[in-house]
Amino acid sequence: MTARPIRLHRDPRKNAYEAAKLAKRLRHQVGQAIADFGMIEEGDRVMVCLSGGKDSHALLDVLLLLKEKSPVKFDLVAVNLDQKQPGFPARVLPEYLEGRGVPFRIVEQDTYSIVKRVIPEGATMCSLCSRLRRGVLYRVAGELGATKIALGHHRDDILATFFLNLFHQGKLKAMPAKLRSDDGRHIVIRPLAYVAEQDLSAYAAEKRFPIIPCSLCGSQENLQRRQIGEMLKGWARTEPGRIESITRALTDVVPSHLLDRRLFDFVNLKPSGRVEVKEPLFAEL
């Protein structure tokens, strides 16, 4: 007698519960980041840069949800830069945004050919590509009257940038959650600053966003950023809580316990004559 194969079915109620819990966590984390850094204010017109990847899709989706319930009134407009990559499905995002009733603009500019022409085969394309995109997006923000430019960088992007600067540039520097552009005309915000990439992947799968991969950066397997990303994923698997601890560290900097004389006046440090209570450091235990 042949045994029948056992079929395992996930309880759809559990699936729905987990999906709702994930969505709630993302809304909370994005809302917290917006509040902590004063990202969105009354009357803002927020330009959401929608690349077609999972991160920017999730950013737009969560901001739309928060917009419905927020006591702060603000508007959203989605902007996609069509860089004229070969095979780019030009109608996917317009149809998606029209279906959701989101105001949008598609900007066509052939930055792809510039990057491919200027950057030697095998060299890192991200820096030039980012500068070209940034210039276009800043121009469009001015044309749209956008008061904030929202990018889809998440917590893991910020940590990866921190370690890239630490390992390769000798700088304690990451991606800020909010910054002023070099020309002083724009405010850029990263509402996903507290959100883990793993959660964004799960959210995108649950929502079935129309994902459009990038054939420029997606084709570069040996990027230092990719290696740092693998390091972070390894820590997440083997060292629970380490990623969260590093993230907290970026929000709790103690200049007097570093070596940057521009941030703390070591030269003029004198005895104060009073007891100073400090939190214990590992080096002092």
Secondary structure, DSSP 8 states (H G I E B T S, - for coil): -----------HHHHHHHHHHHHHHHHHHHHHHHHHHT---TT-EEEEE--SSHHHHHHHHHHHHHHHH-SS--EEEEEEEE---TT--TTHHHHHHHHHT--EEEEE--HHHHHHHHS-TTS--HHHHHHHHHHHHHHHHHHHT-SEEE----HHHHHHHHHHIIIII-------SEEE-TTSS-EEE-TTTT--HHHHHHHHHHHT------TTGGG-TT-HHHHHHHHHHHHHHHSTTHHHHHHHHHTS--GGGS--TTTS--TT----SS-------GGG-
